[in-house]
Amino acid sequence: MNDRPHLDEEALAELQDVMDEEFDVLIHTYLSDSAERISSLRSALDEGDADALSRTAHSFKGSCLNIGAPRLGALCMEVEEAGRASRLSALEPLLASIESEFRQVRQGLERFLAD
């Protein structure tokens, strides 16, 4: 997993070209939605709701991969698979990794927007 970058800058540059003036809105929306999804993942884990955990992780994975955050997407895939298998006991460290990786992605996206 560590061989994946926090952000795929080529994919971001392409997305920026396609989205043009809407790119900043897309990034801000992604950041806001991601924070909500992380909160939802934590709530689902606290409630022991494997199905909600899996569904939220699946959705979050897709948005991460679309925005160019492959490492975060891979972490979400691990949570999705664990949720499907109802292996919730092992997810606390994985959610901590998602939170940490999201901080890295947020910082990278904010730098990308500032350039």
The first five atom37 places (N, CA, C, CB, O) and aatype in JSON, in Angstrom:
{
  "aatype": [12, 2, 3, 1, 14, 8, 10, 3, 6, 6, 0, 10, 0, 6, 10, 5, 3, 19, 12, 3, 6, 6, 13, 3, 19, 10, 9, 8, 16, 18, 10, 15, 3, 15, 0, 6, 1, 9, 15, 15, 10, 1, 15, 0, 10, 3, 6, 7, 3, 0, 3, 0, 10, 15, 1, 16, 0, 8, 15, 13, 11, 7, 15, 4, 10, 2, 9, 7, 0, 14, 1, 10, 7, 0, 10, 4, 12, 6, 19, 6, 6, 0, 7, 1, 0, 15, 1, 10, 15, 0, 10, 6, 14, 10, 10, 0, 15, 9, 6, 15, 6, 13, 1, 5, 19, 1, 5, 7, 10, 6, 1, 13, 10, 0, 3],
  "atom_mask": [
    [1, 1, 1, 1, 1],
    [1, 1, 1, 1, 1],
    [1, 1, 1, 1, 1],
    [1, 1, 1, 1, 1],
    [1, 1, 1, 1, 1],
    [1, 1, 1, 1, 1],
    [1, 1, 1, 1, 1],
    [1, 1, 1, 1, 1],
    [1, 1, 1, 1, 1],
    [1, 1, 1, 1, 1],
    [1, 1, 1, 1, 1],
    [1, 1, 1, 1, 1],
    [1, 1, 1, 1, 1],
    [1, 1, 1, 1, 1],
    [1, 1, 1, 1, 1],
    [1, 1, 1, 1, 1],
    [1, 1, 1, 1, 1],
    [1, 1, 1, 1, 1],
    [1, 1, 1, 1, 1],
    [1, 1, 1, 1, 1],
    [1, 1, 1, 1, 1],
    [1, 1, 1, 1, 1],
    [1, 1, 1, 1, 1],
    [1, 1, 1, 1, 1],
    [1, 1, 1, 1, 1],
    [1, 1, 1, 1, 1],
    [1, 1, 1, 1, 1],
    [1, 1, 1, 1, 1],
    [1, 1, 1, 1, 1],
    [1, 1, 1, 1, 1],
    [1, 1, 1, 1, 1],
    [1, 1, 1, 1, 1],
    [1, 1, 1, 1, 1],
    [1, 1, 1, 1, 1],
    [1, 1, 1, 1, 1],
    [1, 1, 1, 1, 1],
    [1, 1, 1, 1, 1],
    [1, 1, 1, 1, 1],
    [1, 1, 1, 1, 1],
    [1, 1, 1, 1, 1],
    [1, 1, 1, 1, 1],
    [1, 1, 1, 1, 1],
    [1, 1, 1, 1, 1],
    [1, 1, 1, 1, 1],
    [1, 1, 1, 1, 1],
    [1, 1, 1, 1, 1],
    [1, 1, 1, 1, 1],
    [1, 1, 1, 0, 1],
    [1, 1, 1, 1, 1],
    [1, 1, 1, 1, 1],
    [1, 1, 1, 1, 1],
    [1, 1, 1, 1, 1],
    [1, 1, 1, 1, 1],
    [1, 1, 1, 1, 1],
    [1, 1, 1, 1, 1],
    [1, 1, 1, 1, 1],
    [1, 1, 1, 1, 1],
    [1, 1, 1, 1, 1],
    [1, 1, 1, 1, 1],
    [1, 1, 1, 1, 1],
    [1, 1, 1, 1, 1],
    [1, 1, 1, 0, 1],
    [1, 1, 1, 1, 1],
    [1, 1, 1, 1, 1],
    [1, 1, 1, 1, 1],
    [1, 1, 1, 1, 1],
    [1, 1, 1, 1, 1],
    [1, 1, 1, 0, 1],
    [1, 1, 1, 1, 1],
    [1, 1, 1, 1, 1],
    [1, 1, 1, 1, 1],
    [1, 1, 1, 1, 1],
    [1, 1, 1, 0, 1],
    [1, 1, 1, 1, 1],
    [1, 1, 1, 1, 1],
    [1, 1, 1, 1, 1],
    [1, 1, 1, 1, 1],
    [1, 1, 1, 1, 1],
    [1, 1, 1, 1, 1],
    [1, 1, 1, 1, 1],
    [1, 1, 1, 1, 1],
    [1, 1, 1, 1, 1],
    [1, 1, 1, 0, 1],
    [1, 1, 1, 1, 1],
    [1, 1, 1, 1, 1],
    [1, 1, 1, 1, 1],
    [1, 1, 1, 1, 1],
    [1, 1, 1, 1, 1],
    [1, 1, 1, 1, 1],
    [1, 1, 1, 1, 1],
    [1, 1, 1, 1, 1],
    [1, 1, 1, 1, 1],
    [1, 1, 1, 1, 1],
    [1, 1, 1, 1, 1],
    [1, 1, 1, 1, 1],
    [1, 1, 1, 1, 1],
    [1, 1, 1, 1, 1],
    [1, 1, 1, 1, 1],
    [1, 1, 1, 1, 1],
    [1, 1, 1, 1, 1],
    [1, 1, 1, 1, 1],
    [1, 1, 1, 1, 1],
    [1, 1, 1, 1, 1],
    [1, 1, 1, 1, 1],
    [1, 1, 1, 1, 1],
    [1, 1, 1, 1, 1],
    [1, 1, 1, 1, 1],
    [1, 1, 1, 0, 1],
    [1, 1, 1, 1, 1],
    [1, 1, 1, 1, 1],
    [1, 1, 1, 1, 1],
    [1, 1, 1, 1, 1],
    [1, 1, 1, 1, 1],
    [1, 1, 1, 1, 1],
    [1, 1, 1, 1, 1]
  ],
  "atom_positions": [
    [[0.83, -1.2, 0.0], [0.0, 0.0, 0.0], [0.86, 1.25, 0.0], [-0.94, 0.0, 1.21], [0.52, 2.25, -0.64]],
    [[1.99, 1.21, 0.72], [2.83, 2.4, 0.82], [3.47, 2.79, -0.5], [3.88, 2.2, 1.85], [4.03, 3.88, -0.62]],
    [[3.41, 1.89, -1.5], [3.97, 2.24, -2.8], [3.01, 3.12, -3.59], [4.29, 0.97, -3.59], [3.37, 3.66, -4.64]],
    [[1.8, 3.27, -3.11], [0.83, 4.15, -3.77], [1.01, 5.57, -3.25], [-0.64, 3.66, -3.52], [1.28, 5.78, -2.07]],
    [[0.88, 6.54, -4.14], [1.03, 7.94, -3.69], [-0.21, 8.39, -2.91], [1.28, 8.88, -4.9], [-1.3, 7.83, -3.04]],
    [[-0.01, 9.44, -2.11], [-1.17, 10.04, -1.44], [-2.12, 10.59, -2.5], [-0.73, 11.17, -0.44], [-3.33, 10.42, -2.42]],
    [[-1.54, 11.26, -3.5], [-2.33, 11.85, -4.59], [-1.7, 11.52, -5.93], [-2.46, 13.38, -4.42], [-0.48, 11.53, -6.07]],
    [[-2.53, 11.23, -6.88], [-2.1, 11.02, -8.27], [-2.2, 12.38, -8.95], [-2.99, 9.91, -9.01], [-3.26, 12.77, -9.42]],
    [[-1.08, 13.08, -9.01], [-1.1, 14.45, -9.52], [-1.43, 14.52, -11.0], [0.23, 15.11, -9.26], [-2.0, 15.51, -11.46]],
    [[-1.08, 13.48, -11.75], [-1.46, 13.44, -13.17], [-2.97, 13.38, -13.32], [-0.81, 12.23, -13.88], [-3.56, 14.11, -14.12]],
    [[-3.59, 12.5, -12.53], [-5.05, 12.37, -12.58], [-5.71, 13.67, -12.15], [-5.53, 11.21, -11.7], [-6.72, 14.09, -12.72]],
    [[-5.15, 14.32, -11.12], [-5.7, 15.6, -10.66], [-5.58, 16.67, -11.74], [-4.98, 16.07, -9.39], [-6.51, 17.45, -11.95]],
    [[-4.45, 16.72, -12.43], [-4.25, 17.71, -13.49], [-5.25, 17.48, -14.63], [-2.8, 17.65, -14.03], [-5.8, 18.43, -15.18]],
    [[-5.48, 16.21, -14.97], [-6.46, 15.9, -16.01], [-7.86, 16.31, -15.57], [-6.43, 14.4, -16.35], [-8.63, 16.88, -16.34]],
    [[-8.18, 16.0, -14.32], [-9.49, 16.37, -13.78], [-9.66, 17.89, -13.77], [-9.65, 15.81, -12.35], [-10.73, 18.41, -14.07]],
    [[-8.58, 18.58, -13.44], [-8.62, 20.04, -13.43], [-8.87, 20.58, -14.84], [-7.3, 20.61, -12.87], [-9.62, 21.54, -15.02]],
    [[-8.25, 19.97, -15.84], [-8.47, 20.39, -17.23], [-9.92, 20.17, -17.65], [-7.54, 19.64, -18.17], [-10.53, 21.02, -18.29]],
    [[-10.46, 19.02, -17.28], [-11.83, 18.69, -17.67], [-12.85, 19.56, -16.93], [-12.11, 17.2, -17.39], [-13.81, 20.05, -17.52]],
    [[-12.63, 19.74, -15.63], [-13.6, 20.47, -14.8], [-13.48, 21.98, -14.93], [-13.42, 20.08, -13.35], [-14.44, 22.71, -14.68]],
    [[-12.3, 22.45, -15.34], [-12.03, 23.87, -15.54], [-12.41, 24.68, -14.28], [-12.81, 24.4, -16.76], [-11.82, 24.46, -13.22]],
    [[-13.35, 25.57, -14.39], [-13.69, 26.46, -13.29], [-14.41, 25.75, -12.14], [-14.56, 27.58, -13.8], [-14.45, 26.27, -11.02]],
    [[-14.95, 24.58, -12.39], [-15.67, 23.83, -11.36], [-14.74, 22.95, -10.53], [-16.75, 22.96, -12.0], [-15.18, 22.3, -9.57]],
    [[-13.46, 22.92, -10.88], [-12.52, 22.05, -10.19], [-12.43, 22.37, -8.69], [-11.13, 22.16, -10.82], [-12.47, 21.46, -7.87]],
    [[-12.31, 23.63, -8.34], [-12.22, 24.02, -6.93], [-13.46, 23.57, -6.16], [-12.04, 25.54, -6.8], [-13.36, 23.09, -5.02]],
    [[-14.62, 23.72, -6.77], [-15.87, 23.3, -6.13], [-15.84, 21.78, -5.9], [-17.1, 23.71, -7.0], [-16.24, 21.29, -4.84]],
    [[-15.38, 21.05, -6.91], [-15.3, 19.6, -6.81], [-14.39, 19.19, -5.64], [-14.77, 18.99, -8.13], [-14.75, 18.32, -4.85]],
    [[-13.24, 19.81, -5.54], [-12.29, 19.47, -4.47], [-12.88, 19.8, -3.1], [-10.96, 20.22, -4.67], [-12.81, 18.99, -2.18]],
    [[-13.46, 20.97, -2.97], [-14.06, 21.35, -1.68], [-15.21, 20.42, -1.31], [-14.55, 22.8, -1.73], [-15.38, 20.08, -0.14]],
    [[-16.0, 20.02, -2.29], [-17.1, 19.08, -2.06], [-16.55, 17.73, -1.62], [-17.97, 18.93, -3.32], [-17.06, 17.12, -0.68]],
    [[-15.51, 17.26, -2.32], [-14.88, 15.99, -1.96], [-14.38, 16.03, -0.51], [-13.72, 15.67, -2.92], [-14.59, 15.1, 0.26]],
    [[-13.7, 17.12, -0.14], [-13.16, 17.23, 1.21], [-14.27, 17.22, 2.27], [-12.33, 18.51, 1.35], [-14.15, 16.55, 3.29]],
    [[-15.32, 17.95, 2.01], [-16.44, 18.0, 2.95], [-17.14, 16.64, 3.05], [-17.44, 19.07, 2.52], [-17.4, 16.15, 4.15]],
    [[-17.43, 16.05, 1.89], [-18.09, 14.74, 1.88], [-17.23, 13.67, 2.54], [-18.41, 14.32, 0.44], [-17.74, 12.8, 3.25]],
    [[-15.93, 13.75, 2.32], [-15.02, 12.75, 2.9], [-15.01, 12.83, 4.42], [-13.59, 12.95, 2.36], [-15.02, 11.8, 5.09]],
    [[-15.0, 14.03, 4.95], [-15.05, 14.19, 6.41], [-16.33, 13.57, 6.96], [-14.96, 15.68, 6.81], [-16.31, 12.92, 8.01]],
    [[-17.44, 13.77, 6.26], [-18.71, 13.17, 6.69], [-18.67, 11.65, 6.59], [-19.87, 13.72, 5.85], [-19.19, 10.95, 7.46]],
    [[-18.05, 11.14, 5.54], [-17.97, 9.69, 5.37], [-17.1, 9.05, 6.45], [-17.42, 9.33, 3.99], [-17.42, 7.98, 6.96]],
    [[-16.02, 9.72, 6.81], [-15.17, 9.2, 7.88], [-15.95, 9.15, 9.19], [-13.89, 10.06, 8.04], [-15.85, 8.19, 9.94]],
    [[-16.72, 10.18, 9.44], [-17.57, 10.2, 10.64], [-18.59, 9.07, 10.59], [-18.28, 11.57, 10.77], [-18.86, 8.43, 11.6]],
    [[-19.16, 8.84, 9.41], [-20.13, 7.74, 9.25], [-19.47, 6.38, 9.46], [-20.78, 7.79, 7.86], [-20.07, 5.48, 10.05]],
    [[-18.23, 6.22, 8.97], [-17.51, 4.97, 9.18], [-17.3, 4.73, 10.67], [-16.15, 4.98, 8.44], [-17.51, 3.62, 11.17]],
    [[-16.89, 5.76, 11.36], [-16.64, 5.64, 12.81], [-17.94, 5.29, 13.53], [-16.04, 6.97, 13.37], [-17.94, 4.42, 14.41]],
    [[-19.05, 5.96, 13.18], [-20.34, 5.67, 13.81], [-20.78, 4.23, 13.54], [-21.42, 6.64, 13.3], [-21.23, 3.53, 14.45]],
    [[-20.63, 3.79, 12.29], [-21.02, 2.42, 11.95], [-20.19, 1.41, 12.74], [-20.85, 2.17, 10.44], [-20.71, 0.39, 13.2]],
    [[-18.9, 1.69, 12.9], [-18.06, 0.79, 13.68], [-18.49, 0.79, 15.15], [-16.57, 1.19, 13.56], [-18.61, -0.26, 15.77]],
    [[-18.73, 1.98, 15.69], [-19.16, 2.08, 17.09], [-20.47, 1.34, 17.34], [-19.33, 3.55, 17.49], [-20.68, 0.77, 18.41]],
    [[-21.36, 1.35, 16.33], [-22.66, 0.69, 16.45], [-22.6, -0.79, 16.05], [-23.69, 1.41, 15.59], [-23.59, -1.51, 16.21]],
    [[-21.46, -1.23, 15.54], [-21.34, -2.62, 15.11], [-22.14, -2.93, 13.86], [0.0, 0.0, 0.0], [-22.56, -4.07, 13.66]],
    [[-22.37, -1.92, 13.02], [-23.18, -2.08, 11.81], [-22.28, -2.37, 10.61], [-24.03, -0.81, 11.55], [-21.85, -1.46, 9.9]],
    [[-22.0, -3.65, 10.4], [-21.09, -4.07, 9.34], [-21.61, -3.68, 7.95], [-20.89, -5.57, 9.4], [-20.81, -3.31, 7.08]],
    [[-22.91, -3.75, 7.74], [-23.48, -3.41, 6.44], [-23.29, -1.93, 6.12], [-24.97, -3.77, 6.4], [-22.87, -1.57, 5.02]],
    [[-23.59, -1.07, 7.08], [-23.4, 0.37, 6.86], [-21.93, 0.7, 6.67], [-23.96, 1.18, 8.05], [-21.59, 1.56, 5.85]],
    [[-21.08, 0.03, 7.39], [-19.65, 0.23, 7.26], [-19.19, -0.13, 5.86], [-18.89, -0.6, 8.3], [-18.45, 0.62, 5.22]],
    [[-19.62, -1.27, 5.38], [-19.23, -1.73, 4.04], [-19.75, -0.79, 2.95], [-19.76, -3.14, 3.8], [-19.02, -0.43, 2.03]],
    [[-21.02, -0.39, 3.06], [-21.61, 0.5, 2.05], [-20.91, 1.87, 2.03], [-23.11, 0.69, 2.31], [-20.62, 2.41, 0.97]],
    [[-20.66, 2.42, 3.21], [-20.01, 3.73, 3.28], [-18.59, 3.65, 2.75], [-20.01, 4.26, 4.73], [-18.15, 4.53, 2.01]],
    [[-17.87, 2.6, 3.12], [-16.5, 2.42, 2.64], [-16.47, 2.25, 1.12], [-15.86, 1.2, 3.32], [-15.57, 2.77, 0.46]],
    [[-17.45, 1.54, 0.57], [-17.52, 1.35, -0.88], [-17.71, 2.7, -1.59], [-18.68, 0.39, -1.25], [-17.02, 2.99, -2.57]],
    [[-18.62, 3.48, -1.1], [-18.89, 4.79, -1.69], [-17.67, 5.72, -1.57], [-20.11, 5.44, -1.01], [-17.31, 6.41, -2.51]],
    [[-17.07, 5.71, -0.39], [-15.9, 6.54, -0.14], [-14.73, 6.12, -1.03], [-15.49, 6.46, 1.35], [-14.01, 6.96, -1.56]],
    [[-14.57, 4.8, -1.2], [-13.51, 4.27, -2.08], [-13.65, 4.84, -3.48], [-13.57, 2.73, -2.12], [-12.67, 5.27, -4.08]],
    [[-14.86, 4.83, -4.01], [-15.09, 5.33, -5.36], [-14.74, 6.79, -5.5], [0.0, 0.0, 0.0], [-14.11, 7.19, -6.48]],
    [[-15.13, 7.61, -4.54], [-14.82, 9.03, -4.63], [-13.33, 9.28, -4.5], [-15.59, 9.82, -3.56], [-12.79, 10.18, -5.14]],
    [[-12.65, 8.5, -3.67], [-11.2, 8.64, -3.52], [-10.48, 8.3, -4.82], [-10.69, 7.75, -2.38], [-9.57, 9.02, -5.24]],
    [[-10.88, 7.21, -5.44], [-10.24, 6.82, -6.68], [-10.54, 7.82, -7.79], [-10.69, 5.42, -7.09], [-9.68, 8.1, -8.62]],
    [[-11.75, 8.35, -7.82], [-12.11, 9.34, -8.84], [-11.34, 10.63, -8.69], [-13.6, 9.63, -8.79], [-11.03, 11.28, -9.69]],
    [[-11.03, 11.01, -7.46], [-10.36, 12.28, -7.22], [-8.84, 12.13, -7.34], [-10.73, 12.82, -5.83], [-8.12, 13.12, -7.45]],
    [[-8.36, 10.91, -7.32], [-6.92, 10.69, -7.45], [-6.22, 10.48, -6.12], [0.0, 0.0, 0.0], [-5.09, 10.93, -5.94]],
    [[-6.89, 9.8, -5.17], [-6.31, 9.48, -3.86], [-6.23, 7.96, -3.72], [-7.16, 10.12, -2.69], [-7.02, 7.37, -2.98]],
    [[-5.28, 7.32, -4.42], [-5.27, 5.85, -4.49], [-4.99, 5.15, -3.17], [-4.26, 5.42, -5.46], [-5.56, 4.09, -2.9]],
    [[-4.13, 5.72, -2.33], [-3.83, 5.06, -1.05], [-5.06, 5.08, -0.15], [-2.64, 5.75, -0.35], [-5.37, 4.08, 0.5]],
    [[-5.76, 6.2, -0.12], [-6.98, 6.31, 0.68], [-8.05, 5.37, 0.13], [-7.5, 7.77, 0.71], [-8.78, 4.73, 0.89]],
    [[-8.14, 5.29, -1.18], [-9.09, 4.36, -1.81], [-8.81, 2.91, -1.43], [0.0, 0.0, 0.0], [-9.73, 2.14, -1.19]],
    [[-7.53, 2.54, -1.39], [-7.15, 1.17, -1.03], [-7.51, 0.87, 0.43], [-5.65, 0.95, -1.26], [-7.95, -0.23, 0.75]],
    [[-7.32, 1.85, 1.3], [-7.71, 1.66, 2.71], [-9.21, 1.47, 2.83], [-7.26, 2.86, 3.56], [-9.68, 0.63, 3.59]],
    [[-9.96, 2.25, 2.06], [-11.42, 2.1, 2.07], [-11.84, 0.73, 1.57], [-12.07, 3.19, 1.21], [-12.8, 0.14, 2.08]],
    [[-11.12, 0.21, 0.59], [-11.43, -1.12, 0.08], [-11.22, -2.17, 1.17], [-10.56, -1.44, -1.15], [-12.0, -3.12, 1.28]],
    [[-10.17, -2.0, 1.97], [-9.93, -2.94, 3.07], [-11.08, -2.9, 4.08], [-8.6, -2.62, 3.77], [-11.53, -3.93, 4.57]],
    [[-11.56, -1.69, 4.38], [-12.69, -1.56, 5.31], [-13.94, -2.18, 4.71], [-12.94, -0.07, 5.67], [-14.69, -2.87, 5.39]],
    [[-14.17, -1.92, 3.43], [-15.33, -2.49, 2.75], [-15.32, -4.01, 2.85], [-15.37, -2.05, 1.27], [-16.33, -4.63, 3.2]],
    [[-14.19, -4.61, 2.55], [-14.08, -6.07, 2.6], [-14.26, -6.6, 4.01], [-12.73, -6.52, 2.03], [-14.91, -7.63, 4.22]],
    [[-13.68, -5.92, 4.99], [-13.83, -6.35, 6.38], [-15.28, -6.23, 6.83], [-12.92, -5.52, 7.31], [-15.78, -7.08, 7.56]],
    [[-15.95, -5.18, 6.39], [-17.36, -5.01, 6.72], [-18.21, -6.12, 6.12], [0.0, 0.0, 0.0], [-19.1, -6.65, 6.78]],
    [[-17.93, -6.46, 4.87], [-18.69, -7.55, 4.23], [-18.5, -8.87, 4.96], [-18.26, -7.7, 2.78], [-19.41, -9.69, 5.03]],
    [[-17.29, -9.06, 5.5], [-16.98, -10.3, 6.2], [-17.3, -10.2, 7.7], [-15.51, -10.66, 6.01], [-17.04, -11.14, 8.45]],
    [[-17.87, -9.08, 8.12], [-18.2, -8.82, 9.53], [-17.0, -8.98, 10.45], [-19.31, -9.76, 9.98], [-17.12, -9.46, 11.58]],
    [[-15.83, -8.57, 9.96], [-14.6, -8.59, 10.78], [-14.39, -7.2, 11.37], [-13.36, -9.04, 9.92], [-13.44, -6.5, 11.0]],
    [[-15.25, -6.8, 12.26], [-15.21, -5.45, 12.79], [-14.13, -5.24, 13.84], [-16.53, -5.09, 13.37], [-13.68, -4.12, 14.05]],
    [[-13.71, -6.3, 14.51], [-12.75, -6.16, 15.6], [-11.41, -5.63, 15.13], [-12.56, -7.49, 16.3], [-10.67, -5.03, 15.92]],
    [[-11.07, -5.84, 13.87], [-9.77, -5.42, 13.36], [-9.8, -4.03, 12.72], [-9.27, -6.42, 12.35], [-8.79, -3.58, 12.19]],
    [[-10.94, -3.36, 12.77], [-11.08, -2.13, 11.99], [-10.63, -0.85, 12.69], [-12.48, -1.97, 11.61], [-10.4, 0.16, 12.01]],
    [[-10.49, -0.85, 13.97], [-10.09, 0.38, 14.65], [-8.77, 0.94, 14.11], [-9.97, 0.13, 16.16], [-8.7, 2.13, 13.78]],
    [[-7.71, 0.12, 14.0], [-6.46, 0.66, 13.45], [-6.6, 1.09, 11.99], [-5.35, -0.37, 13.58], [-5.95, 2.04, 11.55]],
    [[-7.44, 0.39, 11.26], [-7.65, 0.74, 9.85], [-8.37, 2.08, 9.72], [-8.45, -0.36, 9.14], [-8.03, 2.88, 8.85]],
    [[-9.35, 2.33, 10.57], [-10.02, 3.64, 10.55], [-9.05, 4.74, 10.95], [-11.24, 3.64, 11.49], [-9.11, 5.84, 10.41]],
    [[-8.17, 4.46, 11.89], [-7.15, 5.44, 12.27], [-6.24, 5.73, 11.07], [-6.31, 4.94, 13.47], [-5.83, 6.88, 10.86]],
    [[-5.92, 4.7, 10.3], [-5.1, 4.89, 9.09], [-5.84, 5.73, 8.06], [-4.72, 3.53, 8.48], [-5.24, 6.57, 7.39]],
    [[-7.15, 5.52, 7.93], [-7.95, 6.31, 7.0], [-7.95, 7.78, 7.43], [-9.41, 5.77, 6.92], [-7.79, 8.67, 6.6]],
    [[-8.12, 8.01, 8.71], [-8.12, 9.4, 9.21], [-6.77, 10.07, 8.96], [-8.45, 9.42, 10.72], [-6.72, 11.23, 8.54]],
    [[-5.7, 9.34, 9.2], [-4.36, 9.87, 8.98], [-4.11, 10.13, 7.49], [-3.31, 8.9, 9.54], [-3.58, 11.18, 7.12]],
    [[-4.48, 9.18, 6.67], [-4.28, 9.33, 5.22], [-5.13, 10.48, 4.68], [-4.63, 8.03, 4.48], [-4.68, 11.22, 3.8]],
    [[-6.34, 10.63, 5.2], [-7.19, 11.73, 4.74], [-6.54, 13.07, 5.07], [-8.58, 11.64, 5.37], [-6.65, 14.02, 4.28]],
    [[-5.88, 13.18, 6.21], [-5.16, 14.43, 6.54], [-4.09, 14.71, 5.49], [-4.53, 14.35, 7.95], [-3.91, 15.85, 5.07]],
    [[-3.38, 13.67, 5.07], [-2.35, 13.83, 4.03], [-2.99, 14.27, 2.7], [-1.57, 12.51, 3.85], [-2.48, 15.16, 2.02]],
    [[-4.08, 13.63, 2.35], [-4.78, 13.96, 1.1], [-5.3, 15.39, 1.15], [-5.95, 12.97, 0.85], [-5.14, 16.15, 0.19]],
    [[-5.91, 15.77, 2.27], [-6.43, 17.13, 2.42], [-5.3, 18.16, 2.22], [-7.08, 17.3, 3.82], [-5.46, 19.13, 1.48]],
    [[-4.18, 17.93, 2.88], [-3.05, 18.86, 2.74], [-2.57, 18.93, 1.29], [-1.9, 18.45, 3.66], [-2.28, 20.01, 0.78]],
    [[-2.47, 17.77, 0.65], [-2.03, 17.74, -0.74], [-3.0, 18.45, -1.67], [0.0, 0.0, 0.0], [-2.58, 19.17, -2.57]],
    [[-4.29, 18.25, -1.45], [-5.29, 18.91, -2.29], [-5.29, 20.42, -2.05], [-6.69, 18.34, -2.02], [-5.44, 21.2, -2.99]],
    [[-5.11, 20.83, -0.81], [-5.07, 22.26, -0.52], [-3.84, 22.9, -1.18], [-5.05, 22.5, 1.0], [-3.92, 24.02, -1.69]],
    [[-2.7, 22.2, -1.16], [-1.5, 22.7, -1.87], [-1.75, 22.76, -3.37], [-0.26, 21.8, -1.57], [-1.36, 23.72, -4.03]],
    [[-2.41, 21.72, -3.9], [-2.69, 21.66, -5.33], [-3.56, 22.84, -5.75], [-3.37, 20.32, -5.7], [-3.34, 23.45, -6.8]],
    [[-4.55, 23.15, -4.93], [-5.44, 24.29, -5.23], [-4.7, 25.62, -5.16], [-6.63, 24.31, -4.27], [-5.0, 26.56, -5.9]],
    [[-3.72, 25.71, -4.25], [-3.0, 26.96, -4.06], [-2.03, 27.25, -5.22], [-2.23, 26.92, -2.73], [-1.66, 28.4, -5.45]],
    [[-1.62, 26.2, -5.92], [-0.66, 26.4, -7.04], [-1.29, 27.06, -8.24], [-0.07, 25.08, -7.47], [-0.61, 27.29, -9.24]]
  ]
}
